[in-house]
Amino acid sequence: MTTTATAPTRDLAIAATGLRKAYGEKTVLDGIDLAVPAGTVFSLLGPNGAGKTTAVQILSTLIGADGGDVRVAGYDLATQAHAVRAAIGVTGQFSAVDNLITGEENMLLMADLHHLGRREGRRITAELLAAFDLVEAAGKPASTYSGGMRRRLDIAMTLVGGPRVIFLDEPTTGLDPRSRHGMWRIIRDLVADGVTVFLTTQYLDEADELADRIAVLDGGRLVAQGTAEELKRLVPGGHVRLRFTDPAAYGSAAAALREASRDDASLTLRIPSDGGQRQLRAVLDWLDTAGVEADELTVHTPDLDDVFFALTASPTSPASPSAPAAPAAGADSKETVR
């Protein structure tokens, strides 16, 4: 029986309920739920082996799931896989670029695979090569391209079919900082044009910079979901750190600030704080009123690194969502006032 593709819904680009996958006795995805609004960047984070790539492979129809209800671009993954494939693009961890041919030939080959006419294929190829700043290199073998150029070509090839949903599986791994920032610009431009981007990355600053929503996957289970700011609020440990070189000033401050944690060896005090302007001003006002001068004031607020380490288990220091691990001592690196 032929399945007729229904019109895609507009609210969610990806909707998954109870998604499961196992290989033998090893469960890779243990009933995860995902809801990705259209026209946004959704980032899936997790340690190696957490199931990120498996999730991408299932959602992009490369492998089958063992259970769960999934819709991608409005189509049912189980019964309308062909419609899903027509609506998505995938850029994996390893480039799909053919090194033996030129960048332009790679693009035209992709146009042929999408059954575009010769004139249409050349038009789209020219537009994408220009958009990704590859016009000058278009006639050169892809083997001569830098890592950043290859990644740009890879994504340009993904866009030939006009996908509404793009899966980017660790797209900036191995790129230098300039190339990474260039890739970020490309991702923002895609979303501005209404494309939905499903991003997996090992770079937490990348997720913080790009993602509208983030999910943390560990051991095949989603341990947290939300915006970057919502996830940061899950982790305690925000504080103001005062460091002194004068033992007398340190003693006076420690006696007055009884809520502060003391480190007599390094002459430092840690005052619990959410990093807000009001609390910081209160500390500065107290120092001025008491006539005490700290040699260094550091404000620490939890970042996605703290979230990642708190919510994902490790062999040496297990953690759980109900009892997040405190940030490591000396991790005060967000803002320093001298």
N, C-alpha and C positions, 0 to 999 in steps of 0.2 A: 504494500500500500504506500502510495506517495504521500509524504507529509507536506502540507502547505504551510509556508512560513507566514506567521501572523505579523502584523505591523509591530515594530519595536516600541516599547514604552519609552517615555522621555525622562522619567524621574531618575532611574538607576541605570547606569551603564553595565554594572555587574551586580548580581544579587545571588548569593549562595547561602544555602541553609543545610547544615549537617554534612558538609563535604568530607568524605572519607576516602583514604587510600592506604593500602597495606601491601607489603611485599613479603609473602610468607607470614611469619609470626611477627614481623616488624611493622608496626603501625606508623606511617609517615604523616598522615593527616587524620586527626581524631575528631571528626565532626565539627569543623570550623564554620562559622557564619561570617559572611562578608556583605557589605552594602556600600557600593561605590557610586556616588552621584555623578551624573553625566557632566562633562566639561570641567573635571577636577583632576588633581594629581593625588593618587592614593599610593602610599608607600608601605611595603611589607618588609619589616625588619626581623632579624633573628640570627642566631649563630649558625655557623656551618652545620649542615645536617638537620636544620630545624624543619625543613619541608618547603622552603620558599620556591625553589625551582620546580618542585613537583606541583605546587599550586599553580604556577604559571603554565606548566605543560598541560595540566588538566583544563584550565580555563581557556587555553588557546587550542584545544581539541587535539593536542599532540598525543596524549595518552588518555585512557578512560578512567573514570572514578569508580570506586567500589560502592558508593552510596551518596545520597544527598540530592537536593534540587538546586539546579544552577541555571541562571539566565544570563547571557552575555549579549550586549547590544539589543536587549529585548527579546532574544530568541532562546528557546529551550535547548540547552547543551546536548541533551540526550537524544532528542528527536529532530532537531533542526541544525545539526552540526554544519551542514553545507552553508546555511545562511549565516551562521556565526563566523565561519572562515571568510566569507565575503565582506564582513563588516569589521574585521580586525587586522592588525599588523603585529608582527613579532620581531623583536631584535634580541637575540639571545646573548649569552655570555661570550660566545665565540662568533666572530664575524662570518657572515654568509657571502662576503665579497670574493669573487673569483680573481685571484692574483694574475692569471695569465692573459686577461683581457683588460681593456681600458675602463676607466670609470664610466664613460658614456655607454660603452657596450654592456656593462653590468646593468645599467639603468634600462637600456632598450631590451635586454633579455628579460628583465622583470616585467616590462610592459607586454612582451609577448606572452609571458606566463599568465598575465591577467586578461589575455585575449583582446588587447586594445588594438585598434586599427593603426596602420603605419604612421599616418599623419598625427593622430591623437597621441600615440606613444612618443613621437619625437617632440611634440609640443609639451607634454608633461615632463619629459626628460629635461628639456631645456629650462623649464621653469624651476624645477627642483635643483638642478645643478647651480642655477643662479642663486636660489634662495639659500643654499648651503655653502656658498662661496667656493664652488668647485669648477667653475667655468675654465679657468686657466689650466687646471690639471685634468680636464675631462678626456683629453686625447692621450694621456699617459697611462702606461700599465699600472694597475692598482698595486702591484708589488713595490712601486716606487713611493707610495703614499706613506705619510707619517701615521702614527697611531690615531691622532685626532682626526685626520682626513679620512681614514678608513672608517672610523666610527660615524662621521658625518655622512659618508657615502652609504654605509649600512642602513642608517635611518632614512635617508632619502629613498633608497630602494624599497624600504618598508612602506613609504607613503605613496608609491606609484598607484596603488589601487584605491586611494582615497579612504583609508580606514577611519572609522569613528572611535575605535578603541585601540590603543597601542600598548603592548606589553614590552617593557624595557627591563631586561634581566641583567642587573649590574652593568649599565651601559658605560660607566666612566672608569671601570677598573683598569688600572695601568696607564691612565692618561695623566699628563702633567697638569699642574694647577691651571694654566691658561686654557688648555683644551677642555678641562672639566668645566670651567666657567662658561666657555663657549657652548658646551652641551647643555648647561643649565638654561642659557638664553634660548636655545632651540626648543627645549621642553616648554618653557613659558610661552613661546610663540605658538606652539601647537595647541596649548590649552586655551590661549586667547582666541584661536580659531574654532573653538568648540570641541576639540578632540579630548577624549579621556585618556589619561596616562596611568597605567598600573606599573609602578616602579619598585623593583627590589634593588637594594644597595647595601654595601658594607660600610658606606661612609655616612655616619650619623649626622654630620653637618649638612650633607646633601639632602637628607630627608627633612631636616629642620628648615632648610632654605626653600625647598620646593613643595613639600606635601601639604595639601589641605587637610588630609586625615592620615593617620599612621596606625598600623596594627603591628603588634609585637608577637611573633610566633616563636614558641619554644617547645621542643619535644612533640611537635605535631598539634599543639593546642595554642589557641590565641589567649595570651595572658593579659592583654590590655589593648584597647582601641580608643582613639580620640584624636583631637588636635595635638600639636606639639606642646602647647601650653597646658592642656588638660593632662597630658602624660607627665609633664614635669611636676605638676602639683601632687602627683601620687607619691613622690619621693621626698622624704624629709631630709633635713641637713642644711638648709639655707642658714647662713650666719654672716656676721661681721667679725672680722679678725683684726685685732689690734696687736701690733708688735712694738715693744719698747727696747731701748738700749740702756735707759736709766733705771736701775733696780728700784729706786725710791718712787719714781713715777709709776712704775709697774705695780708696786705695793699699794700705792694710793688708789689706783684704778681698780685693782682686784678687791680691795676692801669695800669700795663703794658699789661696784657692779657685781653684786652677789649672785646674780643669775648667770654670770659668765663662767665658762669652763676655763680653768687655769692650766698653763704649761709653764711651770717655774723654770725649767731648764732653758727654754727658749724665750722666756719673758713675753709670752703671748696670751691673749684672752680671746675666747670665742663666744660671741653673744648671739643667741638664736634670733634669726631674722628672716622675713620673707623677701628681703632685698628691696622692699618698697622705699620710695623717697621719704615718706614720713618717718619710718624707723631710722633710716640713715641720718636724717636731719636731727633726730632726737639724740643720737649718739654724739654727733658733732657738737650740738648745743651743750651736752653734758661736759664734754671735754673742755670747751671754752669756759663754761661756768666754774669748773673745778680747777682751772688753770693747769690742766694736765695735758701734755703733748705726746701723742703717739708718733713714733717714727714711721710707722706704716699702717695704713688702714686698707683692708681688702674686703670686698663684698663678694660673697659666693652665693649664687643661686643654682639650683639643680639644672643640669642640661640633659640632653638625650643620652649622653654617655652614662650619666648617673642612672637614668631610667633603664637603659639597656642592661647594665651590670646588676641592678637591683631586681629586675624582673626575669632575667634568664639565668638558668642554673649553670654552674661551672664545677668541674671535678674537685677543685680545691676549696671553693668557698660557696656552697650551695645557698641559693636564695629563693624566696617565694614571693608571689604578689602580696600575700597577707603580711609578710614581714620583710620589707625591702631592706637591703643592705645599706648601711650608712656610707656616704662618700669617703674615699680614702683620705687619710690625713695629708695635709699639704696640697690638696687639690684646689686651693684658692687661686683661681686664675681668671676670673671674670672681669674684675675691675679693681684697680689699685690707685689709691690716693696717697700721695706722700706729702 
